[in-house]
């Protein structure tokens, strides 16, 4: 009986971890698409790629996760450029990607 409880707890923790990772990836995808739309460039591959995960301290002092994502975009349809964003929890803290037509950055 205790083994079943431990397995259920591990399963719940694994599901929570997976669910948080999916939610962060979906938010990163939305932010990348929106940045490309505002800048008038083409979003490539229809997705973002997670490439970093680390522990960080949030503004309130609590420990949390910081996830880094990459995405690709094209200015003229023939080039491929890489954008980058970092989410700390559900908040965007770093963004580098397509500039707006007036030269400003998107975020």
ABEGO torsion letter per residue (X at the ends): XAAAAAAAAAAAAAAAAAAAAAAAAAAAAAAAAAAAAAAGBBBBGGBBBBABBBBBBBAAGBBBBBBBBBBBBBAAGABBBBBBBBBBEABBABBBBBBBAAGBBAX
